[in-house]
Amino acid sequence: MDTTRYRHLSPVELRQRIRQGELSGPTAGLANGYAQANLMIVRRDLAYDFLLFCQRNPKPCPLLDVTDVGSFDPRRAAPGADIRTDFPRYRVYRNGELEQEVQDITAFWEDDMVAFLIGCSFSFEGALLANGVPVRHIEDQHNVPMYRTNIACQPAGALRGPMVVSMRPMPADKVVRAVQVTSRFPSVHGAPVHIGDPARLGIADLAKPDFGEASQVREGEVPVFWACGVTPQAVAMQTRPELVITHAPGHMFITDLRDEQLGVI
């Protein structure tokens, strides 16, 4: 989906387009200067375990906001928004299996649900571009590639599973600058977790991502990997809770939080 015509819109305007169903694709490249967020919705009886999971695994799961039980208003990240309608696309998992993908979860919402908004690496891509670091999936208008790894997250209660990473290929001479730029954004995953050989992460084939779409790695380029907020989906698939609702990978919530509010230098 070509999102070029939406790039001048504010977060409020973008969420309105999403709520109306006009904008339903990946959100990379939108609302530069504002944080984007991943989603994990669980019932109250699992909420403490997931909060603890985020605390123990801040690299893939940096928390931006947590709603009150039964509330769908993310009061810190975007007051007045609606968690049930303001993501372009959602995934509903039952017992670890993907049941369906939808654009509105109002019909699935329960009064004991708690929603967690987790920082997203799309938030620092504007800074990468401003520093001359190319972002392939924005250039080629496709979803970022994401991969399960052999890095085990720290378990919490009933929750355990592998870290998921996103990958951005770039010229070798841009890698140091990419590390410098993204390390200033700890609330949206910060610096990379790995640079170079994907086999060290247990990734057999970059052309076959577990989530998203493959990016071409050109001659002279290096694959660079960041911790990814899709990690909770891999955890849900492994630990198989009765019901969780997440975003569709790459289809993020656009918050009202500016980079400066997140401690970005």
C-alpha positions in Angstrom: 0.0 0.0 0.0 1.4 3.4 -1.0 1.2 5.6 2.1 3.1 8.6 0.6 -0.1 10.8 0.5 -0.5 10.3 4.3 3.0 11.3 5.4 2.0 15.0 6.1 -0.8 14.1 8.5 -0.7 14.5 12.2 -1.2 11.5 14.6 -4.8 12.4 15.3 -5.5 12.7 11.5 -3.8 9.4 10.8 -5.8 7.6 13.5 -9.0 9.0 12.1 -8.2 7.7 8.7 -7.3 4.3 10.2 -10.6 4.3 12.2 -12.6 5.0 9.1 -10.8 2.1 7.3 -9.2 4.3 4.7 -5.7 3.5 5.9 -5.2 -0.2 6.5 -1.6 -1.0 5.5 1.8 -0.8 7.3 2.6 2.4 9.0 6.4 2.7 8.3 7.3 6.2 7.2 4.3 7.9 8.8 4.2 10.6 11.5 8.0 11.1 11.7 8.9 12.6 15.1 6.1 10.6 16.9 6.4 7.2 18.5 4.6 4.3 17.0 3.5 1.3 19.1 3.0 -2.4 19.1 0.0 -4.0 20.9 -0.6 -6.8 23.3 -4.1 -7.2 24.9 -4.6 -9.9 27.6 -7.2 -10.7 30.2 -6.6 -9.4 33.7 -5.5 -12.8 35.0 -2.4 -12.7 32.6 -1.7 -8.9 32.9 0.7 -9.1 35.8 2.7 -11.8 34.1 2.9 -9.8 30.9 3.9 -6.6 32.8 6.7 -8.6 34.5 7.7 -10.0 31.1 8.1 -6.5 29.7 10.2 -5.4 32.8 12.5 -8.4 32.3 12.8 -8.0 28.6 12.9 -4.2 27.9 14.8 -4.5 24.7 12.0 -6.2 22.7 9.2 -4.9 25.0 9.8 -1.3 26.0 6.5 -0.2 27.5 4.9 3.1 26.4 1.5 2.8 28.1 -0.7 0.3 29.9 -4.5 0.8 30.1 -6.7 0.4 33.1 -8.6 -2.8 33.3 -11.5 -2.7 30.9 -10.4 0.7 29.4 -9.6 1.1 25.7 -8.3 4.7 26.1 -4.5 4.9 26.1 -4.4 7.9 28.3 -0.7 8.5 28.3 0.2 7.7 24.7 -2.9 9.2 23.0 -5.7 10.5 25.2 -9.1 10.0 23.6 -7.9 7.4 21.1 -9.5 3.9 20.9 -7.3 0.8 21.2 -10.1 -1.2 19.6 -10.3 0.7 16.3 -7.1 2.8 15.8 -4.7 0.2 14.6 -4.8 -0.5 10.8 -5.0 -4.3 11.4 -5.2 -6.7 14.4 -4.6 -10.3 15.0 -6.7 -12.5 17.3 -4.9 -15.5 18.8 -6.8 -18.3 20.6 -4.8 -21.0 22.4 -1.7 -19.9 20.5 -3.3 -20.2 17.0 -4.0 -17.2 14.8 -7.8 -17.2 14.5 -8.3 -14.2 12.3 -7.0 -10.8 11.2 -9.4 -7.9 11.4 -9.5 -4.1 11.2 -11.7 -3.6 14.3 -11.7 -5.6 17.6 -14.7 -4.0 19.2 -16.6 -7.3 19.0 -13.8 -9.1 20.8 -13.3 -6.6 23.6 -14.0 -7.9 27.1 -14.4 -5.9 30.3 -11.4 -7.5 32.1 -8.9 -6.8 29.3 -5.7 -4.8 29.7 -3.9 -3.3 26.7 -0.1 -2.8 26.6 1.5 -0.4 24.1 5.1 -1.3 23.3 7.6 0.9 21.5 8.2 0.3 17.8 11.4 0.7 15.8 9.4 2.6 13.0 9.7 5.5 15.4 13.5 6.0 14.7 13.4 5.5 11.0 12.9 9.3 10.3 16.1 9.9 12.3 17.9 7.2 10.2 16.8 8.8 7.0 17.8 12.3 8.2 21.3 10.9 8.9 21.6 9.5 5.4 20.9 5.9 6.4 18.6 4.2 3.9 15.6 2.3 5.0 14.9 -0.4 2.4 11.3 -1.3 3.3 10.3 2.4 3.1 12.1 2.8 -0.2 10.4 -0.3 -1.7 7.0 0.3 0.0 6.7 -3.1 1.7 6.4 -4.3 5.3 9.6 -4.7 7.4 11.0 -8.3 7.6 10.9 -9.9 11.0 12.4 -13.1 12.2 12.2 -15.5 15.2 15.6 -15.9 16.8 17.5 -18.4 19.0 17.6 -15.8 21.7 15.4 -16.8 24.6 13.6 -14.1 26.4 13.6 -14.1 30.2 10.4 -15.9 31.3 7.8 -14.4 33.5 5.1 -16.5 35.1 3.4 -18.4 32.4 5.1 -16.5 29.6 8.2 -17.5 27.7 9.5 -17.6 24.2 12.0 -16.4 21.6 13.0 -12.8 20.8 11.8 -11.5 17.4 14.0 -9.1 15.5 13.4 -6.7 12.6 16.0 -6.4 9.9 17.2 -3.4 7.8 20.0 -3.9 5.2 22.4 -1.0 4.7 25.7 -0.1 3.2 28.6 -1.2 5.5 29.8 2.4 5.9 26.4 3.4 7.3 26.3 0.9 10.1 28.1 2.8 12.7 25.9 5.8 12.2 22.8 3.7 12.4 24.0 2.4 15.8 24.7 5.9 17.0 21.3 7.2 15.9 19.2 4.4 17.2 20.9 4.1 20.5 19.3 7.5 21.4 15.9 5.8 21.2 15.8 3.3 24.1 12.0 3.5 24.4 11.6 2.2 20.9 14.2 -0.7 21.0 17.3 1.4 20.9 20.6 0.1 19.3 20.7 -3.1 17.3 21.0 -6.5 19.0 23.1 -8.0 16.1 25.0 -6.9 13.0 25.9 -9.3 10.2 25.6 -13.0 10.0 21.9 -14.0 10.5 22.9 -17.6 11.3 24.2 -16.4 14.6 20.6 -15.6 15.5 19.3 -18.9 14.2 17.9 -17.3 11.0 18.4 -19.7 8.1 17.2 -17.6 5.2 16.7 -13.8 5.1 14.4 -14.3 2.1 11.9 -16.1 4.3 10.9 -13.9 7.2 8.5 -15.2 9.9 6.5 -11.9 9.7 6.4 -9.1 7.2 8.1 -9.2 3.8 11.7 -9.8 2.7 14.0 -6.9 2.0 16.7 -7.3 -0.7 20.2 -7.3 0.7 22.4 -5.8 -2.0 26.1 -6.3 -2.7 28.2 -4.4 -0.2 25.3 -4.2 2.3 25.1 -5.6 5.9 21.9 -6.9 7.6 21.3 -5.1 10.8 18.9 -6.5 13.4 16.8 -4.7 16.1 14.7 -6.3 18.9 11.1 -6.2 17.8 7.7 -5.7 19.5 6.3 -8.7 17.6 8.1 -10.8 20.3 4.9 -11.1 22.4 3.2 -12.8 19.4 5.9 -15.4 19.3 5.5 -15.8 23.1 1.7 -16.2 22.7 2.2 -18.8 20.0 4.6 -20.8 22.3 2.7 -20.5 25.7 -0.8 -20.6 24.1 -3.0 -18.5 26.4 -6.7 -18.8 25.8 -7.1 -15.4 24.1 -4.7 -12.6 23.2 -5.2 -9.7 20.7 -2.2 -8.1 19.0 -1.5 -5.8 16.1 -0.8 -7.3 12.7 3.0 -7.0 12.3 4.0 -3.7 10.8 0.5 -2.2 11.3 1.2 0.1 14.3 -0.6 2.5 16.6 0.5 6.1 16.0 0.8 7.9 19.4 0.8 11.5 20.4 4.2 11.0 22.1 7.0 13.0 20.6 10.5 11.7 20.6 11.5 14.3 23.1 9.0 13.0 25.6 10.6 9.6 25.5 14.0 10.8 26.7 15.4 10.9 23.2 18.5 13.2 23.0 
